[in-house]
Amino acid sequence: MAVSSLDMRMRVLSGLVAVGAALALPVGAVAQDAVTRVEVGPHAIGTHTSVLVRFRQPMTTGYNGGELTVEALQISGPSRPRCIGSGRVVLAAAQSGTTIRHTLRPRWLGGRWCTGTYDGRVTYQVQPACTDPGPVRARIIACPMFIMAPRTLATFHFRVTAR
C-alpha cells in the first residue's frame, strides 16, 4: 500500500509535534500549582539579622542531559537608599527530597535590610545546558534556543523592624 505525500507530511508533522511536546516539559518537572511548604525563622528581625529559609526539595536540580534546572530564592521588600530592597540567591544543585537550608544574610546581599515586610519566593527555571557540566567546560555542545520562564514553587514572608 503506497502512502501519499500528504499522508507522509501529516505523519512527520504529528511526530514533530509529539517530540516538541515531550521536550517542552523537563524531566522531573513540578506541576505548576504544586506547593512546597517553606519554614522561615525568625519571622520578625532587625535590620542586620539573618533569616533561615528551609524547605524540602521537590525536584532534582542541576544538569540533566541537555538541560540545567536552577532554583533560587527571590526576595522583595521596601526600597530605600542605603538598605536592601530586593535580592536573588541561586541555590546549589540538590536531589529531590533533600532538605534545603539557606541563610539570607543581609551583609552578603549588600548591607542591611530596610524596615518593613519582605515577600519571598522559591523559584525554578529550566534552561539549555550549552557546555559540558564537568570541571573543565571546554567542549561546546549544540544549544537549543529556549529558556523557560521562572516558576514559583513556594512563597514566604518576614518582617524587619528597627532594633
Phi and psi restraints in degrees (value plus and minus 20) as a CYANA .aco file:
   2 ALA   PHI    -101.7   -61.7
   2 ALA   PSI     123.6   163.6
   3 VAL   PHI    -122.8   -82.8
   3 VAL   PSI     108.2   148.2
   4 SER   PHI     -91.1   -51.1
   4 SER   PSI     141.0   181.0
   5 SER   PHI     -86.2   -46.2
   5 SER   PSI     -51.0   -11.0
   6 LEU   PHI     -86.9   -46.9
   6 LEU   PSI     -63.7   -23.7
   7 ASP   PHI     -81.1   -41.1
   7 ASP   PSI     -62.6   -22.6
   8 MET   PHI     -83.6   -43.6
   8 MET   PSI     -63.7   -23.7
   9 ARG   PHI     -82.1   -42.1
   9 ARG   PSI     -60.2   -20.2
  10 MET   PHI     -85.5   -45.5
  10 MET   PSI     -59.4   -19.4
  11 ARG   PHI     -85.6   -45.6
  11 ARG   PSI     -64.6   -24.6
  12 VAL   PHI     -83.5   -43.5
  12 VAL   PSI     -63.9   -23.9
  13 LEU   PHI     -82.0   -42.0
  13 LEU   PSI     -64.4   -24.4
  14 SER   PHI     -86.5   -46.5
  14 SER   PSI     -54.5   -14.5
  15 GLY   PHI     -85.6   -45.6
  15 GLY   PSI     -61.6   -21.6
  16 LEU   PHI     -85.3   -45.3
  16 LEU   PSI     -59.2   -19.2
  17 VAL   PHI     -83.1   -43.1
  17 VAL   PSI     -62.0   -22.0
  18 ALA   PHI     -84.1   -44.1
  18 ALA   PSI     -62.5   -22.5
  19 VAL   PHI     -85.6   -45.6
  19 VAL   PSI     -62.7   -22.7
  20 GLY   PHI     -81.4   -41.4
  20 GLY   PSI     -60.5   -20.5
  21 ALA   PHI     -86.3   -46.3
  21 ALA   PSI     -58.2   -18.2
  22 ALA   PHI     -87.0   -47.0
  22 ALA   PSI     -56.7   -16.7
  23 LEU   PHI     -96.0   -56.0
  23 LEU   PSI     -41.9    -1.9
  24 ALA   PHI     -89.3   -49.3
  24 ALA   PSI     -49.6    -9.6
  25 LEU   PHI    -124.1   -84.1
  25 LEU   PSI      99.5   139.5
  26 PRO   PHI     -88.2   -48.2
  26 PRO   PSI     133.9   173.9
  27 VAL   PHI     -82.0   -42.0
  27 VAL   PSI     112.6   152.6
  28 GLY   PHI      57.4    97.4
  28 GLY   PSI      -1.8    38.2
  29 ALA   PHI     -83.7   -43.7
  29 ALA   PSI     129.2   169.2
  30 VAL   PHI    -116.3   -76.3
  30 VAL   PSI     118.0   158.0
  31 ALA   PHI     -77.2   -37.2
  31 ALA   PSI     125.8   165.8
  32 GLN   PHI     -79.5   -39.5
  32 GLN   PSI     -54.1   -14.1
  33 ASP   PHI    -119.2   -79.2
  33 ASP   PSI      -2.5    37.5
  34 ALA   PHI     -90.4   -50.4
  34 ALA   PSI     120.1   160.1
  35 VAL   PHI    -137.0   -97.0
  35 VAL   PSI     111.0   151.0
  36 THR   PHI    -127.1   -87.1
  36 THR   PSI     110.4   150.4
  37 ARG   PHI    -100.1   -60.1
  37 ARG   PSI     110.9   150.9
  38 VAL   PHI    -137.1   -97.1
  38 VAL   PSI     113.9   153.9
  39 GLU   PHI    -126.1   -86.1
  39 GLU   PSI     113.5   153.5
  40 VAL   PHI    -146.9  -106.9
  40 VAL   PSI     116.4   156.4
  41 GLY   PHI    -176.4  -136.4
  41 GLY   PSI     124.4   164.4
  42 PRO   PHI     -94.8   -54.8
  42 PRO   PSI     139.8   179.8
  43 HIS   PHI     -97.2   -57.2
  43 HIS   PSI     -51.6   -11.6
  44 ALA   PHI    -137.4   -97.4
  44 ALA   PSI     104.7   144.7
  45 ILE   PHI    -154.2  -114.2
  45 ILE   PSI     149.8   189.8
  46 GLY   PHI    -110.2   -70.2
  46 GLY   PSI     156.9   196.9
  47 THR   PHI     -89.2   -49.2
  47 THR   PSI     -38.3     1.7
  48 HIS   PHI    -133.3   -93.3
  48 HIS   PSI     -14.1    25.9
  49 THR   PHI    -102.6   -62.6
  49 THR   PSI     123.7   163.7
  50 SER   PHI    -104.8   -64.8
  50 SER   PSI     135.2   175.2
  51 VAL   PHI    -142.6  -102.6
  51 VAL   PSI     108.3   148.3
  52 LEU   PHI    -113.2   -73.2
  52 LEU   PSI     106.4   146.4
  53 VAL   PHI    -132.5   -92.5
  53 VAL   PSI     107.3   147.3
  54 ARG   PHI    -155.4  -115.4
  54 ARG   PSI     117.1   157.1
  55 PHE   PHI    -179.2  -139.2
  55 PHE   PSI     141.8   181.8
  56 ARG   PHI    -110.1   -70.1
  56 ARG   PSI     108.5   148.5
  57 GLN   PHI     -83.3   -43.3
  57 GLN   PSI      98.1   138.1
  58 PRO   PHI    -101.3   -61.3
  58 PRO   PSI     -35.2     4.8
  59 MET   PHI    -173.0  -133.0
  59 MET   PSI     142.0   182.0
  60 THR   PHI    -100.0   -60.0
  60 THR   PSI     113.0   153.0
  61 THR   PHI    -133.9   -93.9
  61 THR   PSI     145.4   185.4
  62 GLY   PHI      91.7   131.7
  62 GLY   PSI    -178.0  -138.0
  63 TYR   PHI     -99.3   -59.3
  63 TYR   PSI     116.0   156.0
  64 ASN   PHI    -165.3  -125.3
  64 ASN   PSI      77.5   117.5
  65 GLY   PHI      45.2    85.2
  65 GLY   PSI    -142.4  -102.4
  66 GLY   PHI    -114.6   -74.6
  66 GLY   PSI      -6.0    34.0
  67 GLU   PHI    -142.3  -102.3
  67 GLU   PSI     130.6   170.6
  68 LEU   PHI    -141.7  -101.7
  68 LEU   PSI      98.3   138.3
  69 THR   PHI    -120.4   -80.4
  69 THR   PSI     103.5   143.5
  70 VAL   PHI    -138.1   -98.1
  70 VAL   PSI     115.6   155.6
  71 GLU   PHI    -136.1   -96.1
  71 GLU   PSI     124.8   164.8
  72 ALA   PHI    -165.2  -125.2
  72 ALA   PSI     137.3   177.3
  73 LEU   PHI    -123.4   -83.4
  73 LEU   PSI     107.7   147.7
  74 GLN   PHI    -140.7  -100.7
  74 GLN   PSI     112.9   152.9
  75 ILE   PHI    -146.6  -106.6
  75 ILE   PSI     127.8   167.8
  76 SER   PHI    -166.3  -126.3
  76 SER   PSI     121.2   161.2
  77 GLY   PHI    -174.7  -134.7
  77 GLY   PSI    -177.7  -137.7
  78 PRO   PHI     -82.3   -42.3
  78 PRO   PSI     122.5   162.5
  79 SER   PHI    -135.5   -95.5
  79 SER   PSI      95.3   135.3
  80 ARG   PHI    -158.0  -118.0
  80 ARG   PSI     142.3   182.3
  81 PRO   PHI     -82.6   -42.6
  81 PRO   PSI     125.2   165.2
  82 ARG   PHI      45.7    85.7
  82 ARG   PSI       4.5    44.5
  83 CYS   PHI    -171.4  -131.4
  83 CYS   PSI     145.5   185.5
  84 ILE   PHI    -105.4   -65.4
  84 ILE   PSI      99.8   139.8
  85 GLY   PHI    -119.8   -79.8
  85 GLY   PSI     -44.3    -4.3
  86 SER   PHI    -177.5  -137.5
  86 SER   PSI     144.2   184.2
  87 GLY   PHI    -191.8  -151.8
  87 GLY   PSI     143.3   183.3
  88 ARG   PHI    -161.4  -121.4
  88 ARG   PSI     111.5   151.5
  89 VAL   PHI    -144.9  -104.9
  89 VAL   PSI     100.0   140.0
  90 VAL   PHI    -101.1   -61.1
  90 VAL   PSI     110.3   150.3
  91 LEU   PHI    -109.2   -69.2
  91 LEU   PSI     133.1   173.1
  92 ALA   PHI     -86.9   -46.9
  92 ALA   PSI     132.3   172.3
  93 ALA   PHI     -80.5   -40.5
  93 ALA   PSI     123.0   163.0
  94 ALA   PHI    -170.6  -130.6
  94 ALA   PSI     136.9   176.9
  95 GLN   PHI     -99.4   -59.4
  95 GLN   PSI     133.1   173.1
  96 SER   PHI     -78.9   -38.9
  96 SER   PSI     117.2   157.2
  97 GLY   PHI      72.0   112.0
  97 GLY   PSI     -31.8     8.2
  98 THR   PHI     -90.6   -50.6
  98 THR   PSI     122.2   162.2
  99 THR   PHI    -103.3   -63.3
  99 THR   PSI     101.6   141.6
 100 ILE   PHI    -116.7   -76.7
 100 ILE   PSI     109.2   149.2
 101 ARG   PHI    -145.8  -105.8
 101 ARG   PSI     101.5   141.5
 102 HIS   PHI    -155.1  -115.1
 102 HIS   PSI     110.9   150.9
 103 THR   PHI    -118.0   -78.0
 103 THR   PSI     100.9   140.9
 104 LEU   PHI    -105.3   -65.3
 104 LEU   PSI      88.3   128.3
 105 ARG   PHI    -125.0   -85.0
 105 ARG   PSI     102.3   142.3
 106 PRO   PHI     -79.5   -39.5
 106 PRO   PSI     -54.1   -14.1
 107 ARG   PHI     -87.3   -47.3
 107 ARG   PSI     -48.8    -8.8
 108 TRP   PHI     -96.3   -56.3
 108 TRP   PSI     -41.1    -1.1
 109 LEU   PHI    -114.7   -74.7
 109 LEU   PSI     -22.0    18.0
 110 GLY   PHI     102.2   142.2
 110 GLY   PSI      -8.4    31.6
 111 GLY   PHI     131.3   171.3
 111 GLY   PSI    -132.9   -92.9
 112 ARG   PHI    -154.2  -114.2
 112 ARG   PSI     139.0   179.0
 113 TRP   PHI     -92.0   -52.0
 113 TRP   PSI     130.1   170.1
 114 CYS   PHI    -100.0   -60.0
 114 CYS   PSI     130.0   170.0
 115 THR   PHI     -93.7   -53.7
 115 THR   PSI     121.7   161.7
 116 GLY   PHI     115.0   155.0
 116 GLY   PSI    -189.6  -149.6
 117 THR   PHI    -119.0   -79.0
 117 THR   PSI     114.7   154.7
 118 TYR   PHI    -128.9   -88.9
 118 TYR   PSI     119.4   159.4
 119 ASP   PHI    -128.2   -88.2
 119 ASP   PSI     115.7   155.7
 120 GLY   PHI    -145.7  -105.7
 120 GLY   PSI     136.3   176.3
 121 ARG   PHI    -158.2  -118.2
 121 ARG   PSI     123.0   163.0
 122 VAL   PHI    -118.4   -78.4
 122 VAL   PSI      99.1   139.1
 123 THR   PHI    -140.9  -100.9
 123 THR   PSI     138.6   178.6
 124 TYR   PHI    -155.3  -115.3
 124 TYR   PSI     133.7   173.7
 125 GLN   PHI    -165.6  -125.6
 125 GLN   PSI     120.2   160.2
 126 VAL   PHI    -130.0   -90.0
 126 VAL   PSI     113.2   153.2
 127 GLN   PHI    -160.9  -120.9
 127 GLN   PSI     141.7   181.7
 128 PRO   PHI     -87.6   -47.6
 128 PRO   PSI     123.0   163.0
 129 ALA   PHI    -114.8   -74.8
 129 ALA   PSI      82.6   122.6
 130 CYS   PHI    -113.7   -73.7
 130 CYS   PSI     -18.6    21.4
 131 THR   PHI    -158.2  -118.2
 131 THR   PSI     144.7   184.7
 132 ASP   PHI     -84.1   -44.1
 132 ASP   PSI     123.2   163.2
 133 PRO   PHI    -101.2   -61.2
 133 PRO   PSI     -14.4    25.6
 134 GLY   PHI     -91.6   -51.6
 134 GLY   PSI     158.9   198.9
 135 PRO   PHI     -84.3   -44.3
 135 PRO   PSI     -50.0   -10.0
 136 VAL   PHI    -134.7   -94.7
 136 VAL   PSI      93.1   133.1
 137 ARG   PHI    -113.6   -73.6
 137 ARG   PSI      48.9    88.9
 138 ALA   PHI    -113.3   -73.3
 138 ALA   PSI     -55.2   -15.2
 139 ARG   PHI    -108.8   -68.8
 139 ARG   PSI      99.4   139.4
 140 ILE   PHI    -106.1   -66.1
 140 ILE   PSI     117.1   157.1
 141 ILE   PHI    -135.4   -95.4
 141 ILE   PSI     144.9   184.9
 142 ALA   PHI     -76.8   -36.8
 142 ALA   PSI     116.7   156.7
 143 CYS   PHI    -143.4  -103.4
 143 CYS   PSI      89.8   129.8
 144 PRO   PHI     -88.3   -48.3
 144 PRO   PSI     135.5   175.5
 145 MET   PHI    -114.5   -74.5
 145 MET   PSI      54.3    94.3
 146 PHE   PHI    -166.2  -126.2
 146 PHE   PSI     127.1   167.1
 147 ILE   PHI    -162.5  -122.5
 147 ILE   PSI     105.2   145.2
 148 MET   PHI    -101.9   -61.9
 148 MET   PSI     116.4   156.4
 149 ALA   PHI     -80.4   -40.4
 149 ALA   PSI     123.5   163.5
 150 PRO   PHI     -78.3   -38.3
 150 PRO   PSI     120.0   160.0
 151 ARG   PHI    -135.3   -95.3
 151 ARG   PSI     124.1   164.1
 152 THR   PHI    -108.3   -68.3
 152 THR   PSI     104.7   144.7
 153 LEU   PHI    -112.1   -72.1
 153 LEU   PSI     -52.2   -12.2
 154 ALA   PHI    -182.0  -142.0
 154 ALA   PSI     140.7   180.7
 155 THR   PHI    -145.9  -105.9
 155 THR   PSI     137.0   177.0
 156 PHE   PHI    -173.3  -133.3
 156 PHE   PSI     147.6   187.6
 157 HIS   PHI    -162.6  -122.6
 157 HIS   PSI     132.4   172.4
 158 PHE   PHI    -171.8  -131.8
 158 PHE   PSI     139.3   179.3
 159 ARG   PHI    -141.1  -101.1
 159 ARG   PSI     116.5   156.5
 160 VAL   PHI    -130.6   -90.6
 160 VAL   PSI     105.9   145.9
 161 THR   PHI    -135.7   -95.7
 161 THR   PSI     133.5   173.5
 162 ALA   PHI     -93.6   -53.6
 162 ALA   PSI      94.2   134.2
